[in-house]
Amino acid sequence: MLPINSLTAADSIIISVQVEYLPAKGMGLLIKTINKIKRHLNPSLKVRGILVTKTDERTSLFKKIRAYIH
C-alpha cells in the first residue's frame, strides 16, 4: 500500500534497476503499476528516467535490458 500511496502523491519517479533477471522482471511489473496509477489516481505522474546499477556491459542480459529501456 505504501508504494501506491507514494506514487499517487508524487509528481515524477526515477526507477533504479539492477541488470539481473529478477530485478528486470520486477521493473516491468513496476511500470505496469505506474501505468495503472496514472490511469486511475495520478494522471500527472511521469517516469523521469531509469537508473541502471551494477552493470556489466559485456553480458547479453545487459544488452537486452538496455534495448528494452531505450
PyMOL Python script that loads the backbone (N, CA, C, O; Angstrom):
from pymol import cmd

cmd.read_pdbstr("""\
ATOM      1  N   MET A   1       0.819  -1.190   0.000  1.00  0.00           N
ATOM      2  CA  MET A   1       0.000   0.000   0.000  1.00  0.00           C
ATOM      3  C   MET A   1       0.866   1.258   0.000  1.00  0.00           C
ATOM      4  O   MET A   1       0.507   2.255  -0.626  1.00  0.00           O
ATOM      5  N   LEU A   2       1.992   1.219   0.690  1.00  0.00           N
ATOM      6  CA  LEU A   2       2.868   2.389   0.759  1.00  0.00           C
ATOM      7  C   LEU A   2       3.387   2.824  -0.609  1.00  0.00           C
ATOM      8  O   LEU A   2       3.363   4.019  -0.901  1.00  0.00           O
ATOM      9  N   PRO A   3       3.862   1.896  -1.475  1.00  0.00           N
ATOM     10  CA  PRO A   3       4.304   2.344  -2.802  1.00  0.00           C
ATOM     11  C   PRO A   3       3.187   2.985  -3.622  1.00  0.00           C
ATOM     12  O   PRO A   3       3.426   3.949  -4.349  1.00  0.00           O
ATOM     13  N   ILE A   4       1.987   2.465  -3.511  1.00  0.00           N
ATOM     14  CA  ILE A   4       0.864   3.040  -4.251  1.00  0.00           C
ATOM     15  C   ILE A   4       0.568   4.442  -3.753  1.00  0.00           C
ATOM     16  O   ILE A   4       0.355   5.350  -4.555  1.00  0.00           O
ATOM     17  N   ASN A   5       0.550   4.632  -2.437  1.00  0.00           N
ATOM     18  CA  ASN A   5       0.329   5.964  -1.880  1.00  0.00           C
ATOM     19  C   ASN A   5       1.432   6.924  -2.292  1.00  0.00           C
ATOM     20  O   ASN A   5       1.166   8.082  -2.616  1.00  0.00           O
ATOM     21  N   SER A   6       2.672   6.445  -2.281  1.00  0.00           N
ATOM     22  CA  SER A   6       3.804   7.289  -2.667  1.00  0.00           C
ATOM     23  C   SER A   6       3.706   7.717  -4.123  1.00  0.00           C
ATOM     24  O   SER A   6       3.927   8.884  -4.446  1.00  0.00           O
ATOM     25  N   LEU A   7       3.377   6.776  -5.001  1.00  0.00           N
ATOM     26  CA  LEU A   7       3.247   7.102  -6.418  1.00  0.00           C
ATOM     27  C   LEU A   7       2.046   7.994  -6.694  1.00  0.00           C
ATOM     28  O   LEU A   7       2.072   8.802  -7.622  1.00  0.00           O
ATOM     29  N   THR A   8       1.008   7.857  -5.905  1.00  0.00           N
ATOM     30  CA  THR A   8      -0.161   8.710  -6.059  1.00  0.00           C
ATOM     31  C   THR A   8       0.168  10.147  -5.676  1.00  0.00           C
ATOM     32  O   THR A   8      -0.350  11.082  -6.287  1.00  0.00           O
ATOM     33  N   ALA A   9       1.024  10.335  -4.671  1.00  0.00           N
ATOM     34  CA  ALA A   9       1.373  11.681  -4.199  1.00  0.00           C
ATOM     35  C   ALA A   9       2.522  12.305  -4.990  1.00  0.00           C
ATOM     36  O   ALA A   9       2.733  13.515  -4.905  1.00  0.00           O
ATOM     37  N   ALA A  10       3.262  11.513  -5.750  1.00  0.00           N
ATOM     38  CA  ALA A  10       4.461  12.009  -6.440  1.00  0.00           C
ATOM     39  C   ALA A  10       4.115  12.701  -7.754  1.00  0.00           C
ATOM     40  O   ALA A  10       3.079  12.444  -8.366  1.00  0.00           O
ATOM     41  N   ASP A  11       5.027  13.595  -8.169  1.00  0.00           N
ATOM     42  CA  ASP A  11       4.923  14.217  -9.491  1.00  0.00           C
ATOM     43  C   ASP A  11       5.695  13.413 -10.533  1.00  0.00           C
ATOM     44  O   ASP A  11       5.294  13.318 -11.693  1.00  0.00           O
ATOM     45  N   SER A  12       6.822  12.832 -10.086  1.00  0.00           N
ATOM     46  CA  SER A  12       7.659  12.063 -11.006  1.00  0.00           C
ATOM     47  C   SER A  12       8.412  10.988 -10.232  1.00  0.00           C
ATOM     48  O   SER A  12       8.453  10.987  -9.002  1.00  0.00           O
ATOM     49  N   ILE A  13       9.009  10.067 -11.000  1.00  0.00           N
ATOM     50  CA  ILE A  13       9.720   8.945 -10.391  1.00  0.00           C
ATOM     51  C   ILE A  13      10.956   8.618 -11.231  1.00  0.00           C
ATOM     52  O   ILE A  13      10.936   8.728 -12.457  1.00  0.00           O
ATOM     53  N   ILE A  14      12.020   8.219 -10.555  1.00  0.00           N
ATOM     54  CA  ILE A  14      13.199   7.661 -11.204  1.00  0.00           C
ATOM     55  C   ILE A  14      13.284   6.205 -10.740  1.00  0.00           C
ATOM     56  O   ILE A  14      13.314   5.931  -9.540  1.00  0.00           O
ATOM     57  N   ILE A  15      13.321   5.292 -11.680  1.00  0.00           N
ATOM     58  CA  ILE A  15      13.352   3.866 -11.373  1.00  0.00           C
ATOM     59  C   ILE A  15      14.802   3.396 -11.392  1.00  0.00           C
ATOM     60  O   ILE A  15      15.519   3.637 -12.363  1.00  0.00           O
ATOM     61  N   SER A  16      15.235   2.732 -10.333  1.00  0.00           N
ATOM     62  CA  SER A  16      16.565   2.122 -10.346  1.00  0.00           C
ATOM     63  C   SER A  16      16.395   0.612 -10.501  1.00  0.00           C
ATOM     64  O   SER A  16      15.498   0.007  -9.914  1.00  0.00           O
ATOM     65  N   VAL A  17      17.268   0.024 -11.296  1.00  0.00           N
ATOM     66  CA  VAL A  17      17.166  -1.407 -11.563  1.00  0.00           C
ATOM     67  C   VAL A  17      18.557  -2.000 -11.744  1.00  0.00           C
ATOM     68  O   VAL A  17      19.420  -1.406 -12.390  1.00  0.00           O
ATOM     69  N   GLN A  18      18.760  -3.177 -11.165  1.00  0.00           N
ATOM     70  CA  GLN A  18      20.000  -3.922 -11.382  1.00  0.00           C
ATOM     71  C   GLN A  18      19.876  -4.711 -12.679  1.00  0.00           C
ATOM     72  O   GLN A  18      18.778  -5.095 -13.082  1.00  0.00           O
ATOM     73  N   VAL A  19      20.989  -4.944 -13.313  1.00  0.00           N
ATOM     74  CA  VAL A  19      20.970  -5.697 -14.564  1.00  0.00           C
ATOM     75  C   VAL A  19      21.061  -7.183 -14.242  1.00  0.00           C
ATOM     76  O   VAL A  19      22.100  -7.820 -14.415  1.00  0.00           O
ATOM     77  N   GLU A  20      19.943  -7.707 -13.772  1.00  0.00           N
ATOM     78  CA  GLU A  20      19.781  -9.124 -13.496  1.00  0.00           C
ATOM     79  C   GLU A  20      18.352  -9.498 -13.858  1.00  0.00           C
ATOM     80  O   GLU A  20      17.502  -8.623 -14.023  1.00  0.00           O
ATOM     81  N   TYR A  21      18.089 -10.772 -13.980  1.00  0.00           N
ATOM     82  CA  TYR A  21      16.788 -11.232 -14.469  1.00  0.00           C
ATOM     83  C   TYR A  21      15.631 -10.793 -13.583  1.00  0.00           C
ATOM     84  O   TYR A  21      14.698 -10.155 -14.071  1.00  0.00           O
ATOM     85  N   LEU A  22      15.667 -11.118 -12.295  1.00  0.00           N
ATOM     86  CA  LEU A  22      14.527 -10.812 -11.424  1.00  0.00           C
ATOM     87  C   LEU A  22      14.286  -9.317 -11.251  1.00  0.00           C
ATOM     88  O   LEU A  22      13.133  -8.892 -11.319  1.00  0.00           O
ATOM     89  N   PRO A  23      15.317  -8.494 -11.031  1.00  0.00           N
ATOM     90  CA  PRO A  23      15.049  -7.058 -10.967  1.00  0.00           C
ATOM     91  C   PRO A  23      14.481  -6.498 -12.270  1.00  0.00           C
ATOM     92  O   PRO A  23      13.635  -5.604 -12.238  1.00  0.00           O
ATOM     93  N   ALA A  24      14.931  -7.006 -13.402  1.00  0.00           N
ATOM     94  CA  ALA A  24      14.399  -6.541 -14.684  1.00  0.00           C
ATOM     95  C   ALA A  24      12.934  -6.925 -14.825  1.00  0.00           C
ATOM     96  O   ALA A  24      12.131  -6.138 -15.327  1.00  0.00           O
ATOM     97  N   LYS A  25      12.587  -8.113 -14.392  1.00  0.00           N
ATOM     98  CA  LYS A  25      11.185  -8.551 -14.424  1.00  0.00           C
ATOM     99  C   LYS A  25      10.347  -7.694 -13.478  1.00  0.00           C
ATOM    100  O   LYS A  25       9.221  -7.316 -13.802  1.00  0.00           O
ATOM    101  N   GLY A  26      10.908  -7.393 -12.305  1.00  0.00           N
ATOM    102  CA  GLY A  26      10.222  -6.526 -11.352  1.00  0.00           C
ATOM    103  C   GLY A  26      10.004  -5.126 -11.900  1.00  0.00           C
ATOM    104  O   GLY A  26       8.985  -4.498 -11.610  1.00  0.00           O
ATOM    105  N   MET A  27      10.953  -4.629 -12.691  1.00  0.00           N
ATOM    106  CA  MET A  27      10.795  -3.316 -13.297  1.00  0.00           C
ATOM    107  C   MET A  27       9.598  -3.309 -14.251  1.00  0.00           C
ATOM    108  O   MET A  27       8.853  -2.332 -14.311  1.00  0.00           O
ATOM    109  N   GLY A  28       9.423  -4.388 -14.984  1.00  0.00           N
ATOM    110  CA  GLY A  28       8.261  -4.485 -15.868  1.00  0.00           C
ATOM    111  C   GLY A  28       6.958  -4.427 -15.093  1.00  0.00           C
ATOM    112  O   GLY A  28       6.006  -3.776 -15.521  1.00  0.00           O
ATOM    113  N   LEU A  29       6.913  -5.105 -13.953  1.00  0.00           N
ATOM    114  CA  LEU A  29       5.713  -5.064 -13.110  1.00  0.00           C
ATOM    115  C   LEU A  29       5.510  -3.674 -12.516  1.00  0.00           C
ATOM    116  O   LEU A  29       4.377  -3.208 -12.394  1.00  0.00           O
ATOM    117  N   LEU A  30       6.605  -3.011 -12.148  1.00  0.00           N
ATOM    118  CA  LEU A  30       6.507  -1.659 -11.617  1.00  0.00           C
ATOM    119  C   LEU A  30       5.962  -0.700 -12.662  1.00  0.00           C
ATOM    120  O   LEU A  30       5.143   0.161 -12.340  1.00  0.00           O
ATOM    121  N   ILE A  31       6.397  -0.832 -13.892  1.00  0.00           N
ATOM    122  CA  ILE A  31       5.903   0.031 -14.963  1.00  0.00           C
ATOM    123  C   ILE A  31       4.412  -0.196 -15.189  1.00  0.00           C
ATOM    124  O   ILE A  31       3.672   0.755 -15.437  1.00  0.00           O
ATOM    125  N   LYS A  32       3.967  -1.445 -15.107  1.00  0.00           N
ATOM    126  CA  LYS A  32       2.527  -1.721 -15.213  1.00  0.00           C
ATOM    127  C   LYS A  32       1.756  -1.050 -14.078  1.00  0.00           C
ATOM    128  O   LYS A  32       0.685  -0.484 -14.298  1.00  0.00           O
ATOM    129  N   THR A  33       2.303  -1.116 -12.867  1.00  0.00           N
ATOM    130  CA  THR A  33       1.668  -0.468 -11.712  1.00  0.00           C
ATOM    131  C   THR A  33       1.622   1.041 -11.904  1.00  0.00           C
ATOM    132  O   THR A  33       0.607   1.674 -11.616  1.00  0.00           O
ATOM    133  N   ILE A  34       2.705   1.612 -12.383  1.00  0.00           N
ATOM    134  CA  ILE A  34       2.747   3.059 -12.631  1.00  0.00           C
ATOM    135  C   ILE A  34       1.697   3.451 -13.652  1.00  0.00           C
ATOM    136  O   ILE A  34       1.021   4.466 -13.483  1.00  0.00           O
ATOM    137  N   ASN A  35       1.548   2.670 -14.702  1.00  0.00           N
ATOM    138  CA  ASN A  35       0.535   2.974 -15.715  1.00  0.00           C
ATOM    139  C   ASN A  35      -0.876   2.910 -15.147  1.00  0.00           C
ATOM    140  O   ASN A  35      -1.724   3.730 -15.500  1.00  0.00           O
ATOM    141  N   LYS A  36      -1.134   1.941 -14.270  1.00  0.00           N
ATOM    142  CA  LYS A  36      -2.454   1.860 -13.625  1.00  0.00           C
ATOM    143  C   LYS A  36      -2.701   3.075 -12.739  1.00  0.00           C
ATOM    144  O   LYS A  36      -3.798   3.634 -12.733  1.00  0.00           O
ATOM    145  N   ILE A  37      -1.680   3.478 -11.995  1.00  0.00           N
ATOM    146  CA  ILE A  37      -1.821   4.644 -11.122  1.00  0.00           C
ATOM    147  C   ILE A  37      -2.053   5.898 -11.961  1.00  0.00           C
ATOM    148  O   ILE A  37      -2.844   6.761 -11.581  1.00  0.00           O
ATOM    149  N   LYS A  38      -1.370   6.002 -13.095  1.00  0.00           N
ATOM    150  CA  LYS A  38      -1.577   7.154 -13.978  1.00  0.00           C
ATOM    151  C   LYS A  38      -3.003   7.189 -14.511  1.00  0.00           C
ATOM    152  O   LYS A  38      -3.600   8.261 -14.615  1.00  0.00           O
ATOM    153  N   ARG A  39      -3.547   6.039 -14.847  1.00  0.00           N
ATOM    154  CA  ARG A  39      -4.910   5.990 -15.392  1.00  0.00           C
ATOM    155  C   ARG A  39      -5.980   6.311 -14.345  1.00  0.00           C
ATOM    156  O   ARG A  39      -6.970   6.977 -14.651  1.00  0.00           O
ATOM    157  N   HIS A  40      -5.782   5.837 -13.114  1.00  0.00           N
ATOM    158  CA  HIS A  40      -6.856   5.904 -12.135  1.00  0.00           C
ATOM    159  C   HIS A  40      -6.663   6.920 -11.015  1.00  0.00           C
ATOM    160  O   HIS A  40      -7.647   7.456 -10.504  1.00  0.00           O
ATOM    161  N   LEU A  41      -5.418   7.200 -10.618  1.00  0.00           N
ATOM    162  CA  LEU A  41      -5.205   8.007  -9.416  1.00  0.00           C
ATOM    163  C   LEU A  41      -4.399   9.283  -9.626  1.00  0.00           C
ATOM    164  O   LEU A  41      -4.685  10.303  -9.000  1.00  0.00           O
ATOM    165  N   ASN A  42      -3.393   9.239 -10.500  1.00  0.00           N
ATOM    166  CA  ASN A  42      -2.489  10.378 -10.634  1.00  0.00           C
ATOM    167  C   ASN A  42      -2.057  10.530 -12.090  1.00  0.00           C
ATOM    168  O   ASN A  42      -0.985  10.054 -12.464  1.00  0.00           O
ATOM    169  N   PRO A  43      -2.865  11.179 -12.910  1.00  0.00           N
ATOM    170  CA  PRO A  43      -2.525  11.292 -14.331  1.00  0.00           C
ATOM    171  C   PRO A  43      -1.282  12.138 -14.612  1.00  0.00           C
ATOM    172  O   PRO A  43      -0.737  12.077 -15.714  1.00  0.00           O
ATOM    173  N   SER A  44      -0.829  12.922 -13.641  1.00  0.00           N
ATOM    174  CA  SER A  44       0.351  13.757 -13.876  1.00  0.00           C
ATOM    175  C   SER A  44       1.663  13.064 -13.530  1.00  0.00           C
ATOM    176  O   SER A  44       2.722  13.673 -13.681  1.00  0.00           O
ATOM    177  N   LEU A  45       1.637  11.818 -13.072  1.00  0.00           N
ATOM    178  CA  LEU A  45       2.845  11.078 -12.718  1.00  0.00           C
ATOM    179  C   LEU A  45       3.683  10.808 -13.968  1.00  0.00           C
ATOM    180  O   LEU A  45       3.171  10.332 -14.981  1.00  0.00           O
ATOM    181  N   LYS A  46       4.976  11.119 -13.881  1.00  0.00           N
ATOM    182  CA  LYS A  46       5.878  10.915 -15.010  1.00  0.00           C
ATOM    183  C   LYS A  46       7.089  10.096 -14.572  1.00  0.00           C
ATOM    184  O   LYS A  46       7.592  10.263 -13.461  1.00  0.00           O
ATOM    185  N   VAL A  47       7.550   9.215 -15.449  1.00  0.00           N
ATOM    186  CA  VAL A  47       8.797   8.494 -15.225  1.00  0.00           C
ATOM    187  C   VAL A  47       9.899   9.369 -15.807  1.00  0.00           C
ATOM    188  O   VAL A  47       9.976   9.542 -17.024  1.00  0.00           O
ATOM    189  N   ARG A  48      10.748   9.918 -14.954  1.00  0.00           N
ATOM    190  CA  ARG A  48      11.819  10.828 -15.388  1.00  0.00           C
ATOM    191  C   ARG A  48      13.024  10.092 -15.942  1.00  0.00           C
ATOM    192  O   ARG A  48      13.797  10.659 -16.715  1.00  0.00           O
ATOM    193  N   GLY A  49      13.194   8.833 -15.556  1.00  0.00           N
ATOM    194  CA  GLY A  49      14.326   8.082 -16.067  1.00  0.00           C
ATOM    195  C   GLY A  49      14.471   6.744 -15.386  1.00  0.00           C
ATOM    196  O   GLY A  49      13.780   6.438 -14.414  1.00  0.00           O
ATOM    197  N   ILE A  50      15.383   5.954 -15.912  1.00  0.00           N
ATOM    198  CA  ILE A  50      15.697   4.647 -15.343  1.00  0.00           C
ATOM    199  C   ILE A  50      17.190   4.627 -15.059  1.00  0.00           C
ATOM    200  O   ILE A  50      18.010   4.825 -15.956  1.00  0.00           O
ATOM    201  N   LEU A  51      17.530   4.387 -13.805  1.00  0.00           N
ATOM    202  CA  LEU A  51      18.919   4.337 -13.369  1.00  0.00           C
ATOM    203  C   LEU A  51      19.350   2.881 -13.315  1.00  0.00           C
ATOM    204  O   LEU A  51      18.852   2.111 -12.494  1.00  0.00           O
ATOM    205  N   VAL A  52      20.274   2.504 -14.189  1.00  0.00           N
ATOM    206  CA  VAL A  52      20.765   1.125 -14.254  1.00  0.00           C
ATOM    207  C   VAL A  52      21.977   1.004 -13.335  1.00  0.00           C
ATOM    208  O   VAL A  52      22.929   1.776 -13.446  1.00  0.00           O
ATOM    209  N   THR A  53      21.934   0.025 -12.423  1.00  0.00           N
ATOM    210  CA  THR A  53      23.015  -0.163 -11.457  1.00  0.00           C
ATOM    211  C   THR A  53      23.635  -1.548 -11.635  1.00  0.00           C
ATOM    212  O   THR A  53      23.050  -2.432 -12.261  1.00  0.00           O
ATOM    213  N   LYS A  54      24.818  -1.713 -11.076  1.00  0.00           N
ATOM    214  CA  LYS A  54      25.534  -2.995 -11.098  1.00  0.00           C
ATOM    215  C   LYS A  54      25.587  -3.578 -12.508  1.00  0.00           C
ATOM    216  O   LYS A  54      25.104  -4.683 -12.755  1.00  0.00           O
ATOM    217  N   THR A  55      26.172  -2.830 -13.413  1.00  0.00           N
ATOM    218  CA  THR A  55      26.181  -3.261 -14.806  1.00  0.00           C
ATOM    219  C   THR A  55      27.472  -3.973 -15.181  1.00  0.00           C
ATOM    220  O   THR A  55      28.543  -3.695 -14.641  1.00  0.00           O
ATOM    221  N   ASP A  56      27.341  -4.877 -16.099  1.00  0.00           N
ATOM    222  CA  ASP A  56      28.468  -5.497 -16.784  1.00  0.00           C
ATOM    223  C   ASP A  56      28.107  -5.465 -18.257  1.00  0.00           C
ATOM    224  O   ASP A  56      27.359  -6.317 -18.737  1.00  0.00           O
ATOM    225  N   GLU A  57      28.633  -4.492 -18.969  1.00  0.00           N
ATOM    226  CA  GLU A  57      28.229  -4.241 -20.346  1.00  0.00           C
ATOM    227  C   GLU A  57      28.589  -5.370 -21.300  1.00  0.00           C
ATOM    228  O   GLU A  57      28.167  -5.357 -22.456  1.00  0.00           O
ATOM    229  N   ARG A  58      29.356  -6.338 -20.839  1.00  0.00           N
ATOM    230  CA  ARG A  58      29.759  -7.454 -21.702  1.00  0.00           C
ATOM    231  C   ARG A  58      28.688  -8.531 -21.804  1.00  0.00           C
ATOM    232  O   ARG A  58      28.727  -9.344 -22.728  1.00  0.00           O
ATOM    233  N   THR A  59      27.738  -8.559 -20.884  1.00  0.00           N
ATOM    234  CA  THR A  59      26.760  -9.650 -20.867  1.00  0.00           C
ATOM    235  C   THR A  59      25.626  -9.403 -21.852  1.00  0.00           C
ATOM    236  O   THR A  59      25.293  -8.260 -22.167  1.00  0.00           O
ATOM    237  N   SER A  60      25.048 -10.480 -22.324  1.00  0.00           N
ATOM    238  CA  SER A  60      23.909 -10.359 -23.240  1.00  0.00           C
ATOM    239  C   SER A  60      22.678  -9.834 -22.508  1.00  0.00           C
ATOM    240  O   SER A  60      21.843  -9.158 -23.110  1.00  0.00           O
ATOM    241  N   LEU A  61      22.557 -10.137 -21.215  1.00  0.00           N
ATOM    242  CA  LEU A  61      21.416  -9.625 -20.447  1.00  0.00           C
ATOM    243  C   LEU A  61      21.453  -8.106 -20.376  1.00  0.00           C
ATOM    244  O   LEU A  61      20.414  -7.457 -20.505  1.00  0.00           O
ATOM    245  N   PHE A  62      22.636  -7.527 -20.173  1.00  0.00           N
ATOM    246  CA  PHE A  62      22.763  -6.076 -20.158  1.00  0.00           C
ATOM    247  C   PHE A  62      22.299  -5.493 -21.484  1.00  0.00           C
ATOM    248  O   PHE A  62      21.572  -4.500 -21.503  1.00  0.00           O
ATOM    249  N   LYS A  63      22.705  -6.091 -22.581  1.00  0.00           N
ATOM    250  CA  LYS A  63      22.343  -5.595 -23.904  1.00  0.00           C
ATOM    251  C   LYS A  63      20.836  -5.670 -24.126  1.00  0.00           C
ATOM    252  O   LYS A  63      20.252  -4.767 -24.724  1.00  0.00           O
ATOM    253  N   LYS A  64      20.206  -6.741 -23.649  1.00  0.00           N
ATOM    254  CA  LYS A  64      18.758  -6.876 -23.793  1.00  0.00           C
ATOM    255  C   LYS A  64      18.025  -5.834 -22.956  1.00  0.00           C
ATOM    256  O   LYS A  64      17.060  -5.224 -23.417  1.00  0.00           O
ATOM    257  N   ILE A  65      18.484  -5.636 -21.736  1.00  0.00           N
ATOM    258  CA  ILE A  65      17.825  -4.667 -20.847  1.00  0.00           C
ATOM    259  C   ILE A  65      18.021  -3.256 -21.376  1.00  0.00           C
ATOM    260  O   ILE A  65      17.099  -2.441 -21.344  1.00  0.00           O
ATOM    261  N   ARG A  66      19.220  -2.968 -21.862  1.00  0.00           N
ATOM    262  CA  ARG A  66      19.477  -1.638 -22.423  1.00  0.00           C
ATOM    263  C   ARG A  66      18.559  -1.395 -23.626  1.00  0.00           C
ATOM    264  O   ARG A  66      18.020  -0.299 -23.782  1.00  0.00           O
ATOM    265  N   ALA A  67      18.381  -2.394 -24.462  1.00  0.00           N
ATOM    266  CA  ALA A  67      17.489  -2.252 -25.625  1.00  0.00           C
ATOM    267  C   ALA A  67      16.047  -2.053 -25.166  1.00  0.00           C
ATOM    268  O   ALA A  67      15.311  -1.271 -25.769  1.00  0.00           O
ATOM    269  N   TYR A  68      15.640  -2.741 -24.119  1.00  0.00           N
ATOM    270  CA  TYR A  68      14.288  -2.601 -23.577  1.00  0.00           C
ATOM    271  C   TYR A  68      14.051  -1.208 -23.015  1.00  0.00           C
ATOM    272  O   TYR A  68      12.980  -0.631 -23.201  1.00  0.00           O
ATOM    273  N   ILE A  69      15.054  -0.668 -22.326  1.00  0.00           N
ATOM    274  CA  ILE A  69      14.919   0.649 -21.703  1.00  0.00           C
ATOM    275  C   ILE A  69      14.868   1.747 -22.760  1.00  0.00           C
ATOM    276  O   ILE A  69      14.085   2.690 -22.645  1.00  0.00           O
ATOM    277  N   HIS A  70      15.706   1.623 -23.789  1.00  0.00           N
ATOM    278  CA  HIS A  70      15.736   2.664 -24.818  1.00  0.00           C
ATOM    279  C   HIS A  70      14.555   2.486 -25.724  1.00  0.00           C
ATOM    280  O   HIS A  70      14.379   3.257 -26.668  1.00  0.00           O
TER     281      HIS A  70
END
""", "prot")
cmd.dss("prot")
cmd.show_as("cartoon", "prot")
cmd.util.cbc("prot")
cmd.orient("prot")
